[in-house]
Amino acid sequence: WKRRDGVWLKEDAYLSGKGTLLLRTRKEADRYTCGAINTKGKFEHAFGYYVARCKMPTQPGHWPAFWIMSPGVNTIGGDGRDGTEIDIVEMPWRDGRLTM
């Protein structure tokens, strides 16, 4: 689906064949595409932890991130969970700094 200046494509999210999920980022002509997964209604994690190994890109134009959205994201209702996005790690700069 459309995402700001890029597009999330299903074919950019795939299994490696070695038990890992890969989310690929590509440039196609004048747009960027990347992989994402949506588990809404299929899997919702309440307790425990995630393990991720992220290789961050160094090219300008990317804002790599690993984040989780609540089931109520993009809704308005005032119950404290509306639009919640939990940032695990983001790298908005190219000098090696991260936000966690």
C-alpha positions in Angstrom: 0.0 0.0 0.0 1.0 3.6 -0.5 3.2 5.1 2.2 4.2 8.8 2.0 6.9 9.0 -0.7 7.1 5.2 -1.3 5.1 2.0 -1.5 5.0 -1.1 0.5 5.0 -4.2 -1.8 4.2 -7.8 -0.8 7.1 -9.1 -3.0 9.6 -7.0 -0.9 8.7 -9.1 2.2 9.8 -12.7 1.8 11.3 -15.7 3.6 15.0 -16.5 3.1 14.6 -20.2 3.1 16.8 -20.3 6.2 14.1 -19.4 8.7 14.3 -15.6 8.5 12.0 -12.9 7.2 13.6 -10.4 4.8 12.2 -6.9 4.2 13.9 -5.5 1.1 14.1 -1.8 0.0 14.5 -1.0 -3.7 14.4 2.0 -5.9 12.2 1.7 -9.0 12.5 4.6 -11.3 11.4 7.6 -9.2 9.9 5.8 -6.3 11.1 3.7 -3.4 9.5 0.4 -2.5 10.0 -1.7 0.7 8.6 -4.7 2.4 6.3 -4.7 5.4 4.1 -7.2 7.1 0.7 -6.7 8.6 -0.4 -9.1 11.2 -3.6 -7.3 12.2 -6.3 -9.9 13.0 -3.8 -12.7 12.5 -1.2 -12.3 15.3 -1.1 -9.8 18.1 1.7 -10.0 20.6 0.8 -9.1 24.2 3.8 -10.4 26.2 7.4 -11.4 25.7 9.9 -9.9 23.3 11.0 -9.7 19.7 14.5 -10.5 18.3 15.6 -8.7 15.2 18.8 -8.2 13.4 18.6 -5.1 11.2 21.1 -4.0 8.5 20.5 -0.3 8.2 21.0 1.3 4.7 23.5 4.1 4.3 22.0 5.7 1.2 20.2 9.1 1.5 16.4 9.0 1.2 15.7 6.1 3.6 14.4 6.3 7.1 14.9 2.7 8.3 12.8 1.7 11.3 11.4 -1.3 13.2 8.2 -0.5 14.9 4.9 -2.0 16.1 1.4 -0.6 15.7 -1.5 -1.3 17.9 -4.7 -2.8 16.4 -6.3 0.6 16.8 -3.8 2.6 14.8 -5.4 5.2 12.5 -8.5 5.4 14.6 -9.8 8.1 16.9 -11.6 7.2 20.1 -9.8 8.6 23.1 -9.1 5.4 24.9 -5.3 5.8 25.0 -4.5 3.3 22.2 -5.5 5.3 19.2 -2.9 5.5 16.6 -0.2 4.0 18.8 3.1 3.2 17.2 5.8 1.8 19.3 9.3 2.6 17.9 11.7 -0.2 18.6 14.6 1.4 16.6 14.8 4.1 14.0 17.8 5.6 12.2 16.7 9.0 10.8 20.3 10.2 10.5 23.3 8.9 8.4 25.9 9.4 11.1 25.3 6.1 13.0 22.9 7.6 15.6 19.8 5.6 16.5 16.7 6.3 18.4 15.3 3.6 20.6 
